[in-house]
Amino acid sequence: MGVTTPVTLAALQDYFPDGAFVRRVWPLPEYGCVYVKNAKAASSTILLWLHRIHTGDHEANPGNIHRNHDLPRARQVGMNTVVRMLAGDAFRFSFVREPVRRFESAYLDRIVARRKPAWRGRVQQTLGLPVDPEHVPTFDQFVAALEALPPIELDPHWRPQHLNLMYGLVDLDFVGRLESFDTDLERVRLTVGLPPVPMQVRNAHPRKESLFDGRPDLLRRVRAVYARDFELYGYQG
């Protein structure tokens, strides 16, 4: 990719104005690799896989893997070490997903299905609507909220993936695809030299129908927001 901007802690944090940088990078110094988390692209499955590798407990199955895992945190490893790993001292990898499907999944999972729907209030606030977490914003409203903010300020679950992956700063060694997940994850394992452990898919809810069916207007608008993701990761726009 030819990254020329020096990787510094300040530059990394610029990609996460919500202050969540340390929750988006998961270093495994003992294996010389670091996972850059991309929400809504098999992140739950990958964290569980890494947790099993790190602990050696192949049957581990924490309820909320994003909170209940034993992976070393960035601050435990040391921020200077993490910066060096992201600058090239480790194998850096992540996964992406077809942008439209990812956006649709974010709406169904984070806006429609959540029992504690803080995300609903964020959408309503963005649109200048009364904040009522019990009211489910429509899909049209969700698209309007997507368009209303600068991409860097969007929630990581529906923010453009190249921003989550810090494109232009961090030169990832491998970006796998959800659509070829098993093959690509095995490629990561073999490249890094990770031990084989059982992989358990988390939060996979395949759908045949789409919320965009019969709505080419919405589809065009969403594709426009994610145009850079389509370009960078080889998806058809």
C-alpha positions in Angstrom: 0.0 0.0 0.0 3.0 2.3 0.5 2.1 3.9 3.8 4.3 6.9 4.4 2.7 8.5 7.5 4.6 7.4 10.7 2.5 5.1 13.0 2.2 6.9 16.3 -0.2 6.6 19.2 -1.7 10.0 18.3 -2.1 9.1 14.7 -3.8 5.8 15.7 -6.2 7.5 18.1 -7.2 10.0 15.3 -9.1 7.1 13.7 -11.2 6.6 16.8 -12.6 9.9 18.0 -14.9 8.0 20.4 -11.8 7.1 22.4 -12.2 3.3 21.7 -8.8 2.7 20.1 -7.7 0.3 22.9 -10.8 -1.9 22.3 -10.2 -2.2 18.6 -6.7 -3.6 18.6 -5.9 -7.0 20.1 -2.1 -7.8 20.3 -0.7 -11.3 20.9 3.0 -10.6 21.3 3.9 -14.2 22.1 2.8 -15.1 18.6 3.9 -11.9 16.9 0.5 -10.9 15.6 -2.1 -8.3 16.2 -5.8 -8.4 15.2 -7.4 -5.1 14.2 -11.1 -5.6 15.1 -13.7 -4.7 12.5 -17.2 -4.7 14.0 -19.8 -6.8 12.1 -17.2 -8.8 10.2 -16.9 -12.0 12.4 -15.2 -10.1 15.2 -17.0 -12.3 17.9 -15.8 -15.5 16.2 -12.2 -14.2 15.8 -12.0 -13.1 19.4 -13.2 -16.4 20.7 -10.7 -18.2 18.4 -7.9 -16.0 19.7 -9.0 -16.5 23.3 -8.8 -20.3 22.8 -5.4 -20.0 21.3 -4.1 -17.7 24.0 -5.5 -19.7 26.9 -5.1 -23.2 25.5 -8.7 -23.9 26.6 -10.2 -25.3 23.4 -13.7 -25.6 25.0 -13.9 -22.1 26.3 -17.2 -20.4 25.4 -17.7 -17.1 27.3 -21.1 -15.6 27.0 -20.0 -12.1 25.9 -16.6 -12.7 24.3 -16.1 -9.0 23.8 -15.9 -8.5 27.6 -15.3 -12.0 29.0 -12.0 -13.1 27.5 -8.4 -13.5 28.7 -6.7 -11.8 25.8 -4.0 -9.3 26.7 -5.3 -5.7 26.5 -3.3 -3.1 24.7 -2.4 -1.3 27.9 -1.2 -4.5 29.5 1.1 -5.2 26.6 2.2 -1.6 26.6 1.1 1.1 24.2 4.7 1.6 22.8 4.8 -2.1 22.0 1.4 -2.0 20.3 2.4 1.0 18.2 5.5 -0.9 17.1 3.5 -4.0 16.3 1.1 -2.0 14.2 4.0 -0.3 12.5 5.3 -3.6 11.2 6.9 -5.5 14.1 4.1 -8.1 14.0 1.7 -9.7 11.5 -1.3 -7.4 11.3 -4.6 -8.8 10.1 -8.3 -8.1 10.0 -11.5 -9.2 8.1 -14.0 -7.3 6.0 -17.5 -7.9 4.8 -19.6 -6.9 1.8 -20.5 -3.3 2.8 -24.2 -3.4 2.1 -24.8 -6.7 3.9 -22.7 -5.4 6.9 -24.8 -2.2 7.1 -28.0 -4.2 7.0 -26.8 -6.6 9.7 -25.9 -3.6 11.9 -29.4 -2.3 11.7 -31.0 -5.6 12.5 -28.6 -6.5 15.3 -27.9 -3.1 16.9 -31.1 -1.2 16.2 -33.9 -3.7 16.0 -32.9 -6.6 18.2 -31.1 -5.0 21.1 -32.8 -5.3 24.6 -30.7 -2.3 25.8 -30.9 -0.3 22.6 -28.5 2.6 23.3 -27.8 2.7 19.6 -31.4 3.7 18.9 -31.0 6.9 20.9 -27.8 7.7 18.9 -29.7 7.4 15.6 -32.5 9.6 16.9 -30.2 12.2 18.3 -28.3 12.3 15.0 -31.5 13.0 13.2 -32.7 15.6 15.7 -35.6 13.3 16.8 -36.9 12.9 20.3 -34.7 10.2 22.0 -36.9 7.2 22.8 -34.9 4.0 23.1 -38.1 2.0 23.1 -39.0 3.2 19.6 -37.2 1.4 16.7 -36.0 3.8 14.0 -37.1 2.8 10.6 -34.6 1.6 8.1 -35.0 4.8 6.1 -34.1 6.8 9.2 -31.1 4.6 9.8 -29.9 5.4 6.3 -30.5 9.1 6.8 -28.5 8.9 10.1 -25.6 7.2 8.2 -25.5 10.1 5.8 -25.9 12.8 8.4 -22.5 12.5 10.1 -18.9 12.5 8.8 -17.8 8.9 8.3 -15.1 9.1 11.0 -17.8 9.9 13.6 -20.0 7.0 12.8 -20.4 4.1 15.2 -17.8 1.4 14.5 -20.6 -1.1 13.8 -21.6 0.8 10.6 -18.6 3.1 10.0 -16.8 2.5 6.8 -14.5 -0.5 7.2 -11.4 1.2 5.9 -11.6 3.6 8.8 -11.9 0.8 11.3 -8.8 -0.8 9.7 -7.0 2.6 9.8 -6.3 2.5 6.1 -3.6 5.0 5.1 -1.8 4.6 8.4 -1.6 0.9 9.3 -0.4 -1.3 6.4 -2.2 -4.6 7.2 -0.4 -7.8 6.1 -3.7 -9.6 5.4 -7.3 -8.6 5.1 -9.6 -11.6 4.9 -13.2 -11.7 3.8 -16.2 -12.9 5.7 -17.4 -14.6 2.4 -14.3 -16.8 2.5 -13.9 -16.9 6.2 -12.7 -20.5 6.9 -10.1 -20.4 4.2 -8.8 -17.0 5.1 -8.6 -17.7 8.8 -6.7 -20.8 8.2 -4.3 -18.8 6.0 -3.7 -16.4 9.0 -3.1 -19.4 11.3 -0.6 -21.0 9.0 1.2 -17.8 8.2 1.6 -16.8 11.9 2.2 -20.4 13.1 -0.7 -20.4 15.5 -1.8 -23.8 17.0 -4.9 -25.4 15.6 -8.0 -24.9 17.8 -11.7 -25.4 17.2 -13.3 -22.4 15.6 -16.9 -21.7 16.7 -19.0 -19.3 14.6 -20.7 -16.6 16.7 -23.6 -14.3 15.8 -24.2 -15.6 12.3 -27.7 -15.0 11.1 -27.9 -15.6 7.4 -30.8 -14.0 5.6 -32.1 -14.6 2.1 -34.4 -11.6 1.9 -33.0 -8.1 2.1 -34.3 -4.8 3.5 -33.2 -3.2 0.3 -35.5 -5.4 -1.8 -37.6 -3.0 -3.9 -35.7 0.0 -2.6 -33.0 0.9 -5.2 -33.0 4.4 -3.9 -31.8 3.4 -0.5 -29.3 1.0 -2.0 -27.7 3.7 -4.1 -27.4 6.0 -1.1 -25.7 3.3 1.1 -23.4 2.3 -1.7 -22.3 5.9 -2.0 -21.3 6.1 1.7 -19.3 2.9 1.4 -17.8 3.6 -2.1 -14.2 3.5 -0.7 -14.8 0.1 1.0 -16.1 -1.3 -2.3 -13.0 0.0 -4.1 -10.4 -1.1 -1.6 -11.7 -4.5 -0.8 -12.7 -5.7 -4.2 -16.5 -5.9 -3.8 -18.8 -5.1 -6.6 -20.5 -1.7 -6.2 
